[in-house]
Amino acid sequence: MTATLATNKPTALGEPTPGSPEALLLLAKAGMLPAGASDDPRFSSEAMTTCVSRLLEVKQQQELLANELKELNEQLRLAHLRGDLLTLLPAGKAGNGYQITSRRSPLLMIK
């Protein structure tokens, strides 16, 4: 048995409810037919499983990169505080050098 949600209230993500007029309009603008109207291989069970798996992989990579970025920025911030960067990069002017952009969330910008 298949149940269809019969509400037009937006979901928590701000997307319209599947099958609602708003959702159908978005699909039409994207050049897609609603589910059941065609067998689109992009939306097969296998394709959706692959998509979700890849999404989780990318999110994990993002988290690892964010952690690495934080560590690198902290190391460079400490090098800046010690004065070590001054021997490698002049203070930023006219697009060259480096600049610490925020005290709360230190981010070193190398230009």
Secondary structure, DSSP 8 states (H G I E B T S, - for coil): -----------TTS---TTSHHHHHHHHHTT---TTS---GGGSHHHHHHHHHHHHHHHHHHHHHHHHHHHHHHHHHHHHHHTHHHHHS-B-BTTBSEEE--SSS--EEE-
